[in-house]
């Protein structure tokens, strides 16, 4: 009896010791940021970061052999489902985002996480070499992620895939294997974010939604926000290891709850309909940061752990009591005088002009709000449904035509049913100037079998992407990770009248029924000759 208890004690002790060691080798940090925007809305950002120390991405040249590094690796906190996919397809860096709504750059500013484009976006850096090509691994990767996150990422096929290396620079480091790395990028603007995407997202967290700040991820409130999006980022740094960062961002409108009073007050209970009941036991750090207002009388409850540079921080790492943070103002909300003043250095407006279903014009307007010239990388990825006429490209700055505002232009024409069109160039906008860029386009004429089920709605075109060029540490100008996404466009193509087949079917069926009924009546009816004289005699 005592021997049995001793064995159980030793097993429990060894398991606890190995788990503690796994936590030290795979530190997990969670952070929630809340900020009141100037239009009365509240921005929230959930960040869950796990670091796999001392591990490097898989060399693609070893794909045909046994993965020795993975054989010796035992995940404790790092999500196993995602780690297997990364090792299977030798992914060096991965970025996946699923967003719904339109991010308002002028009112909300530049987000810390740049991938806020509408719909689904996936881009990766992968090394060349090995038995499988990059395109084959890209195909398997998007299908695996589609199954993991219950999203339509399998639709990101070769008709939507491009390689814009200048617009998407690596956020981490690329291993020096002596082989080049390539990027693959694809987007699907019609993809919507739903609970079926949030559920597998929560399963990747070590504490799921049972404890920690993940308890606030209430799908009923998250998907009711004005804008919401989730993202997954995997990158590698030589001195640290492989890092995975799971993020969920949302913009709430507390003014909707009190339209008559117009109170900007908010709390965990009013926004998420939940509170943080307990801390995540495996988290190395759990922080909640609230950006305090710069003006007006307000009250924060409860008292924060510290206030640094206008940021109230709440450390809930070792908290055992429920937490419900609230921020309340003494006065009603009033829109500021500079409500419409843009918060970003660049404002972009993109439209598709023309009422014709065969031709149109793509118009882009860029406004530089800086007191110095601004350089951006302009990326336009269009499906083969749209064809550019580059000879009609015209650029005006403050209404004056110019030819020296664009450089380093790269254009890859679209191949019908095979690859999209890629237009990439470097634009230089003078200080405080407005640039107008116009180019004529042609719309394809599709066969009736190529239209989607909701053909009358139109086709969703992916957003244009503008990457800011900023000085690097060595003083040279390089593309940064700060990107601006335009809203998706809706393309109206020549659409056949899909009601005509229904009308033809109804008319044909009616005619066949009439003919068949008449012939059937003649064949089955029994005709009897009746004499008229015999009837008179009977009378």
C-alpha positions in Angstrom: 0.0 0.0 0.0 2.8 2.4 0.9 4.7 1.4 -2.2 1.8 2.3 -4.4 1.5 5.7 -2.8 5.2 6.2 -3.2 5.0 5.4 -6.9 2.2 7.8 -7.4 4.0 10.5 -5.6 7.2 10.1 -7.7 5.2 10.1 -10.9 3.3 13.3 -9.9 6.5 15.0 -8.8 8.3 14.1 -12.1 5.4 15.3 -14.1 5.2 18.5 -12.3 8.9 19.1 -12.6 8.9 18.4 -16.4 5.9 20.7 -16.8 7.6 23.4 -14.9 10.7 23.0 -17.0 8.5 23.2 -20.2 7.0 26.5 -18.9 10.6 27.9 -18.6 11.6 26.8 -22.0 8.3 28.0 -23.6 7.3 31.2 -21.8 3.8 32.4 -22.4 2.8 36.0 -22.0 -0.7 37.6 -22.4 -1.5 41.3 -22.7 -4.7 43.2 -23.2 -4.6 46.8 -24.3 -7.7 49.1 -24.1 -7.8 52.6 -25.6 -10.6 55.2 -25.9 -10.7 56.7 -29.3 -11.5 60.3 -30.1 -14.8 59.3 -31.8 -16.1 57.7 -28.6 -15.2 54.1 -29.6 -13.0 51.8 -27.6 -10.2 49.8 -29.2 -9.1 46.5 -27.6 -6.2 44.3 -28.5 -5.6 40.8 -27.1 -2.1 39.5 -27.5 -0.9 36.0 -26.6 2.8 35.3 -27.1 4.6 32.0 -26.8 8.4 31.6 -27.3 10.0 28.3 -28.2 13.5 28.9 -27.1 16.6 27.6 -28.9 14.6 26.2 -31.9 15.0 27.2 -35.5 12.7 26.6 -38.5 13.1 23.4 -40.5 15.5 23.4 -43.4 13.4 22.6 -46.5 16.2 20.3 -47.8 15.4 17.9 -45.0 11.8 17.4 -45.9 12.4 14.0 -47.5 14.2 12.8 -44.3 13.1 12.3 -40.7 12.7 15.5 -38.8 15.3 14.9 -36.0 14.7 18.2 -34.4 10.9 17.6 -34.2 11.5 14.1 -32.8 13.4 15.6 -29.8 10.9 18.4 -29.4 8.0 18.0 -26.9 5.6 20.9 -26.9 4.3 22.0 -23.5 2.7 25.4 -24.1 3.5 26.0 -27.8 0.4 24.8 -29.8 1.1 21.4 -31.2 -1.4 21.6 -34.1 0.3 24.7 -35.5 3.8 23.5 -34.8 3.2 20.3 -36.8 2.1 22.4 -39.8 5.1 24.6 -39.6 7.5 21.7 -39.5 5.6 19.7 -42.2 5.9 22.5 -44.8 9.2 24.1 -43.6 7.7 27.5 -43.0 10.2 30.2 -41.8 7.7 33.0 -41.2 3.9 33.1 -41.3 1.3 35.7 -41.0 -2.5 35.0 -41.2 -5.3 37.5 -40.6 -9.1 37.3 -40.7 -10.8 40.7 -40.4 -14.4 42.0 -40.8 -15.2 45.6 -41.3 -13.3 48.7 -42.4 -10.5 50.1 -40.4 -10.8 53.9 -40.3 -7.2 55.2 -40.5 -8.2 58.9 -40.3 -10.2 58.5 -37.1 -8.5 55.6 -35.4 -4.9 56.1 -36.5 -2.3 53.6 -37.6 -2.8 50.2 -35.8 0.2 48.5 -34.2 -0.8 45.4 -36.1 -0.7 46.4 -39.8 -2.7 43.5 -41.2 -6.2 45.0 -40.9 -7.3 44.5 -44.5 -10.9 43.2 -45.1 -11.2 39.5 -45.4 -8.5 36.8 -45.2 -4.8 37.5 -45.8 -2.0 35.0 -45.7 1.7 35.6 -46.5 4.7 33.5 -45.7 8.5 33.3 -46.2 9.8 29.9 -47.1 13.2 28.7 -48.2 13.9 27.0 -51.5 15.3 23.5 -52.0 14.2 20.0 -51.1 12.0 17.5 -52.9 9.0 19.8 -52.7 8.9 23.2 -54.4 7.7 26.3 -52.7 4.4 26.3 -54.6 3.7 22.7 -53.6 4.4 23.5 -49.9 2.3 26.7 -50.2 -0.6 24.6 -51.5 -0.4 22.2 -48.6 0.1 25.0 -46.1 -3.1 26.9 -47.0 -5.1 23.7 -47.0 -3.8 22.7 -43.6 -4.5 26.2 -42.1 -8.0 26.0 -43.7 -8.7 22.9 -41.8 -7.2 24.2 -38.6 -9.1 27.5 -38.5 -12.2 26.4 -40.4 -11.7 29.1 -43.0 -11.9 29.2 -46.8 -8.1 29.5 -47.1 -8.2 26.7 -49.7 -9.5 29.3 -52.1 -6.2 31.1 -52.0 -5.0 29.2 -55.1 -2.7 30.2 -57.8 -5.3 32.6 -59.2 -4.8 34.8 -56.0 -1.2 34.1 -55.2 1.6 36.7 -55.8 5.2 37.3 -54.6 5.4 41.0 -53.6 8.7 40.9 -51.7 9.1 44.7 -51.5 5.7 45.3 -49.7 6.1 42.5 -47.2 9.5 42.5 -45.6 10.2 39.8 -42.9 9.3 40.9 -39.4 11.8 38.4 -37.9 15.0 37.0 -39.3 15.6 34.5 -42.1 18.1 31.7 -41.4 21.3 31.7 -43.3 21.1 28.2 -44.9 22.9 29.2 -48.1 19.6 29.1 -50.0 17.3 31.9 -51.0 13.9 32.6 -49.5 10.7 33.5 -51.3 7.5 35.1 -50.3 3.9 33.9 -51.1 1.0 36.2 -50.5 -2.7 35.8 -51.2 -5.9 37.5 -50.0 -9.6 36.7 -50.0 -11.7 39.9 -49.4 -15.0 38.0 -49.3 -14.1 35.8 -46.3 -16.0 36.5 -43.1 -14.9 36.0 -39.5 -17.3 33.9 -37.4 -17.5 31.8 -34.2 -16.2 28.8 -36.1 -12.9 30.7 -36.6 -12.7 31.9 -33.0 -13.2 28.4 -31.5 -10.0 26.8 -33.0 -8.2 30.1 -32.2 -8.9 29.7 -28.5 -7.9 26.0 -28.6 -4.3 27.1 -29.4 -4.1 28.9 -26.1 -2.7 27.0 -23.1 -5.5 28.1 -20.8 -8.1 28.2 -23.6 -10.9 30.6 -22.5 -11.1 29.2 -19.0 -8.8 31.6 -17.3 -6.7 34.7 -17.9 -7.6 37.6 -20.2 -8.9 35.1 -22.8 -12.0 34.8 -20.6 -13.1 38.1 -22.0 -13.3 36.7 -25.6 -17.0 36.5 -25.7 -18.1 35.8 -29.3 -21.5 37.4 -28.9 -19.9 40.7 -28.1 -16.8 40.4 -30.3 -18.7 39.9 -33.5 -21.0 42.7 -32.6 -18.2 45.2 -32.7 -17.8 47.9 -35.4 -14.6 46.2 -36.5 -12.9 43.0 -35.4 -10.2 40.7 -36.5 -8.0 37.8 -35.5 -4.4 37.1 -36.6 -1.6 34.6 -36.2 2.1 35.5 -36.5 5.0 33.1 -36.4 8.5 34.4 -36.8 12.1 33.5 -35.8 14.9 35.4 -34.2 18.4 33.9 -33.9 19.0 34.9 -30.4 15.6 33.9 -29.1 13.9 31.2 -31.1 10.5 30.7 -32.7 7.8 33.0 -31.5 4.1 32.7 -32.1 1.8 35.6 -31.4 -2.0 35.2 -31.4 -4.0 38.4 -31.5 -7.6 39.5 -31.5 -8.5 43.1 -32.1 -11.9 44.8 -31.9 -13.4 48.3 -32.0 -16.4 48.7 -29.7 -18.9 51.6 -29.6 -20.2 52.2 -26.0 -22.3 55.1 -27.3 -24.7 52.6 -28.8 -25.7 51.5 -25.3 -26.7 55.0 -24.3 -27.7 57.0 -27.5 -29.8 59.5 -25.5 -27.2 60.3 -22.8 -24.1 59.8 -24.9 -21.9 58.4 -22.2 -18.4 57.1 -23.2 -18.2 55.0 -20.0 -17.1 51.4 -20.4 -16.1 48.4 -18.3 -15.3 44.7 -18.9 -18.9 43.9 -18.1 -20.4 46.4 -20.5 -18.1 45.6 -23.4 -17.4 41.9 -23.1 -20.3 40.9 -20.8 -17.7 39.1 -18.7 -15.0 39.7 -16.2 -11.6 38.1 -15.5 -12.4 35.5 -12.8 -8.9 34.0 -12.4 -5.4 34.3 -13.8 -3.9 31.8 -16.3 -1.6 29.6 -14.1 0.9 28.9 -16.9 1.3 32.6 -18.0 4.6 34.2 -17.1 3.0 37.6 -17.2 -0.6 38.8 -17.5 -1.0 42.5 -18.0 -3.9 44.8 -18.8 -3.0 48.2 -20.1 -5.5 51.1 -20.3 -4.6 54.3 -22.1 -5.8 57.1 -19.9 -7.6 60.1 -21.5 -5.5 63.2 -22.1 -8.3 65.7 -21.1 -11.5 65.7 -19.1 -12.4 64.4 -15.6 -12.5 60.6 -15.4 -12.2 57.8 -12.9 -10.5 54.4 -13.2 -11.7 51.6 -11.1 -10.0 49.6 -9.5 -6.8 51.3 -8.7 -4.1 50.3 -11.2 -0.9 48.6 -10.2 1.1 51.4 -11.8 0.7 54.5 -14.1 3.5 55.2 -16.5 3.4 57.8 -19.3 -0.4 57.9 -19.3 -0.8 54.2 -19.3 -2.5 52.4 -16.4 -1.2 48.9 -15.9 -3.0 46.1 -14.0 -0.8 43.1 -13.2 -3.1 40.0 -12.8 -0.3 37.4 -12.9 -0.9 36.3 -9.4 -4.5 37.7 -9.0 -7.0 35.4 -7.3 -10.0 37.9 -7.3 -12.3 38.8 -10.1 -11.3 41.9 -12.1 -13.7 44.3 -13.8 -11.9 47.4 -15.0 -14.0 50.4 -15.7 -13.3 53.9 -17.0 -16.0 56.6 -16.4 -16.2 60.3 -17.4 -17.8 63.0 -15.4 -19.3 64.7 -18.5 -21.2 63.5 -21.5 -19.3 62.8 -24.6 -18.8 65.5 -27.2 -17.0 65.2 -30.5 -13.7 67.2 -30.5 -13.1 70.1 -32.7 -10.4 68.3 -34.7 -12.7 65.2 -35.1 -12.1 65.0 -38.9 -8.4 65.7 -38.8 -6.5 62.6 -40.0 -4.3 60.8 -37.5 -2.0 59.2 -40.1 0.6 60.7 -42.3 -1.1 59.3 -45.4 -4.8 59.3 -46.4 -5.8 57.0 -49.3 -9.0 56.9 -51.3 -9.5 54.2 -54.0 -12.5 53.9 -56.4 -13.4 52.1 -59.5 -15.2 54.5 -61.9 -17.4 53.9 -64.9 -20.9 52.5 -65.4 -19.9 50.3 -68.3 -19.6 46.6 -67.7 -16.8 46.3 -70.2 -14.4 49.2 -69.3 -13.7 51.4 -66.3 -11.1 53.5 -64.6 -9.2 52.8 -61.4 -8.6 56.0 -59.4 -6.4 56.4 -56.4 -6.0 59.6 -54.4 -3.2 60.0 -51.8 -2.8 62.9 -49.4 0.5 63.5 -47.7 -0.1 65.1 -44.2 3.6 65.4 -43.4 5.7 68.6 -43.7 8.2 66.5 -45.6 8.1 64.3 -48.7 6.8 60.8 -48.3 7.7 57.7 -50.2 5.4 54.6 -50.3 5.3 51.3 -52.1 2.1 50.9 -54.0 0.9 47.3 -54.5 -2.1 46.4 -56.5 -3.1 42.8 -56.9 -6.0 42.2 -59.2 -7.6 38.9 -60.3 -7.6 38.1 -64.0 -11.1 39.6 -64.2 -9.4 43.1 -64.5 -6.8 44.0 -67.1 -4.7 47.2 -66.8 -4.0 49.5 -69.7 -0.6 50.9 -68.5 -0.3 53.3 -71.4 -3.3 55.2 -69.9 -1.6 55.6 -66.5 -1.6 59.3 -65.5 -0.3 60.9 -62.3 -1.3 64.4 -61.1 0.1 66.2 -58.1 -2.0 69.1 -56.9 -3.7 69.1 -60.4 -0.4 69.3 -62.3 0.6 66.3 -64.5 4.0 64.8 -63.6 6.2 61.9 -64.8 8.8 61.7 -62.1 6.6 60.8 -59.1 6.7 57.0 -59.9 9.8 54.8 -60.1 10.8 51.1 -59.8 7.6 50.0 -61.5 7.0 46.3 -61.8 4.0 44.8 -63.7 3.1 41.2 -64.1 0.1 40.8 -66.4 -2.7 38.5 -65.5 -3.2 35.1 -67.2 -6.8 34.1 -67.5 -7.7 31.3 -65.1 -4.1 31.0 -64.0 -2.6 34.0 -62.2 -3.6 37.5 -61.1 -2.1 40.8 -62.2 0.5 42.4 -60.0 1.3 46.1 -60.2 4.0 47.4 -57.8 5.8 50.8 -57.9 7.4 53.4 -55.6 5.5 56.7 -55.3 7.1 59.9 -54.0 4.6 62.5 -52.7 5.7 66.0 -51.9 5.0 67.6 -48.5 1.4 68.4 -48.0 0.5 67.5 -51.6 -2.3 65.4 -53.1 -1.6 62.8 -55.7 -4.2 61.5 -58.2 -3.3 58.3 -60.0 -5.7 57.1 -62.8 -5.5 54.1 -65.1 -8.0 52.6 -67.5 -9.0 49.0 -67.0 -10.9 46.4 -69.0 -13.5 44.0 -67.4 -13.6 40.4 -68.6 -16.6 38.7 -70.1 -17.2 35.5 -68.2 -19.0 32.3 -69.3 -22.2 31.7 -67.5 -20.7 28.7 -65.7 -17.9 31.0 -64.1 -20.3 33.3 -62.2 -20.7 32.8 -58.4 -24.1 31.9 -56.9 -24.7 35.5 -56.0 -23.7 36.8 -59.4 -25.8 40.0 -59.2 -23.9 41.2 -56.1 -20.6 41.4 -58.0 -17.0 40.4 -57.4 -14.9 41.4 -54.4 -11.6 42.9 -55.4 -8.7 42.8 -52.9 -7.6 46.0 -51.2 -4.6 48.0 -52.4 -1.6 48.1 -50.0 0.6 51.0 -49.3 3.9 50.3 -47.5 5.6 53.3 -45.9 9.3 53.9 -46.6 11.1 54.9 -43.5 14.8 55.4 -42.4 16.4 52.3 -41.1 19.0 52.0 -38.3 21.9 52.5 -40.8 20.2 55.7 -42.1 19.1 54.3 -45.5 15.4 54.3 -46.6 13.8 50.8 -46.5 10.3 49.4 -46.6 8.8 49.2 -43.1 6.2 46.9 -41.6 3.7 49.8 -41.5 1.1 49.2 -44.2 -2.1 50.9 -45.1 -5.0 48.9 -46.6 -7.7 50.4 -48.7 -11.3 49.1 -48.5 -12.2 46.3 -50.9 -13.9 47.2 -54.1 -17.0 45.6 -55.7 -16.7 44.8 -59.4 -19.8 44.7 -61.6 -19.4 42.4 -64.6 -21.7 41.6 -67.5 -24.1 39.1 -65.9 -26.5 37.0 -67.9 -30.2 36.9 -66.9 -30.2 33.7 -64.8 -34.0 33.8 -64.6 -34.2 32.9 -68.3 -33.3 29.2 -67.8 -36.0 29.0 -65.2 -38.5 30.6 -67.7 -37.4 28.2 -70.4 -37.7 25.2 -68.1 -41.2 26.2 -67.1 -42.3 26.9 -70.7 -40.7 23.6 -72.0 -42.3 21.6 -69.2 -45.7 23.1 -69.9 -45.4 22.4 -73.6 -44.3 18.8 -73.0 -47.1 18.3 -70.5 -49.6 19.6 -73.0 -48.4 17.4 -75.9 -47.9 14.4 -73.7 -51.3 14.8 -72.2 -53.0 15.1 -75.5 -51.2 12.1 -77.0 -51.8 10.0 -73.9 -55.5 11.0 -74.0 -55.8 9.8 -77.6 -54.1 6.6 -76.9 -55.9 5.5 -73.8 -59.4 6.9 -74.3 -61.9 4.4 -75.7 -64.1 5.8 -78.5 -67.6 4.3 -78.8 -70.0 5.1 -81.8 -73.4 6.0 -80.6 -76.3 6.1 -83.1 -78.6 9.1 -82.9 -81.6 7.1 -84.3 -81.5 4.6 -81.5 -81.7 7.3 -79.0 -84.8 8.7 -80.6 -86.6 5.3 -80.6 -85.9 4.9 -76.9 -87.4 8.2 -76.3 
